[in-house]
């Protein structure tokens, strides 16, 4: 066996440790993926489309919608009163809540 004088003797040990660390890292990633997929399936979700489902829910939710202005909210309360959907006491209370939140 030819020994290269430019390569230290400890190179094979260091290389072996490096390979073991890489293999353990890949093993942990695969374990995590399998575990997360199993949990998602157990909870009734499709792990392949789960990210898309969550994104669609977030986009469609009111959480990301811009906040309505005070004028829009007051106009809605006034419209509800005009249609008879709420009483004048409810109208006054709703206006107070809206104006109190400014």
Protein Blocks (a to p, Z undefined) as FASTA:
>chain_A
ZZdfkbcfklmmmmmmmmmmmmmmmmmmmmmmmmmmmmmmmnopafklmmmmmmmmmmmp
mklpccddfklmmmmmmmmmmnopacfklmmmmmmmmmmmZZ
